[in-house]
């Protein structure tokens, strides 16, 4: 069972739905437990990749061989594009590996999984995917076209509790959205524009 950490100031013991479902990764019968090498050079639709299980040593040797070739030719040919699974992986990839390799060419694309340019700009401006209202100190919250704390938002299970606590305290919520979604339905006032 995967549980939230009640001492976490961000999660306050709560998890998004993906957290508790994470245990399924451990028991997934199709989980990849060993490095695989593609043996079929054909990469068309419906082409069987014919994966072959290889040892960890062999996989590392292949990686070192290919990266060594790129580094010898021109290290700037290496381009890092991916979705890191943790801030420490991102810090290592961008702060240690890429400079040591000799390339500054990277694009961390986790921002685009969130659905709009606001997240990309938020990451660039203040190193976070989303700028959230500090509802613990907010008396009047304007929500424009989102379901803040009700169906989405950064750490929305925690935000939902913070929103509920703030509402009990007396915070007023005005939702500006063309349709009545969950936020507009629960707001003190809905402006359907």
C-alpha positions, 0 to 999 in steps of 0.5 A, spaced: 500 500 500 502 506 498 500 512 503 502 519 503 506 522 508 502 526 513 508 530 515 509 533 508 507 540 507 505 539 500 501 533 500 499 533 507 498 526 507 494 526 501 496 523 494 493 524 487 490 518 484 496 516 481 500 515 487 495 509 490 495 506 483 503 506 483 503 499 487 500 496 480 507 497 477 510 492 481 505 487 480 504 488 472 505 482 469 508 486 463 513 490 467 520 490 464 525 488 469 531 487 464 534 491 459 531 490 452 535 491 445 531 491 439 533 486 434 528 488 428 531 494 424 524 495 421 520 500 425 513 501 421 506 500 424 505 493 426 512 491 425 514 487 431 520 490 434 523 483 436 525 485 443 531 481 446 533 481 453 540 483 454 544 483 461 545 490 465 553 490 463 551 489 455 546 495 456 551 499 459 556 497 454 552 499 448 550 506 451 557 507 453 559 506 446 554 510 443 555 516 447 563 515 446 562 516 439 557 522 439 562 525 444 568 524 440 565 527 433 561 533 437 558 533 444 553 538 442 550 533 437 547 530 444 540 533 445 536 531 452 529 531 451 525 527 456 520 527 462 524 526 469 521 522 474 524 526 480 527 533 481 534 529 483 534 526 476 533 533 473 538 536 477 543 530 475 541 530 468 541 538 467 546 540 472 551 534 472 551 529 466 550 534 460 555 539 462 560 534 463 558 531 456 559 538 453 552 539 451 547 544 453 542 542 448 536 540 452 528 540 453 525 537 459 518 536 456 514 535 463 511 541 462 507 540 456 504 534 459 500 539 463 496 541 458 497 549 457 502 554 456 501 557 463 505 551 466 511 552 461 511 559 463 510 558 470 516 553 470 521 558 467 518 564 471 518 561 478 521 554 477 514 551 479 509 548 474 503 552 477 503 558 481 498 557 486 493 561 490 496 561 497 488 560 500 490 560 507 491 567 507 486 569 501 479 572 502 477 573 495 479 568 490 478 569 482 478 563 478 479 564 471 477 558 466 480 552 471 477 547 476 482 550 482 482 545 488 476 541 485 478 537 479 485 540 477 491 544 480 497 543 482 497 537 488 489 538 487 487 533 493 491 537 498 489 544 494 481 541 495 482 541 502 486 547 503 480 550 499 475 547 503 478 550 510 479 557 507 471 557 505 469 555 512 474 561 514 470 565 510 474 566 503 469 568 497 470 564 490 468 567 484 469 563 478 469 566 471 468 560 466 464 559 460 461 553 463 459 551 469 464 546 471 465 543 478 469 550 481 463 554 478 458 550 481 461 550 488 463 558 487 460 563 491 459 567 484 459 564 477 460 569 471 459 565 465 463 569 460 
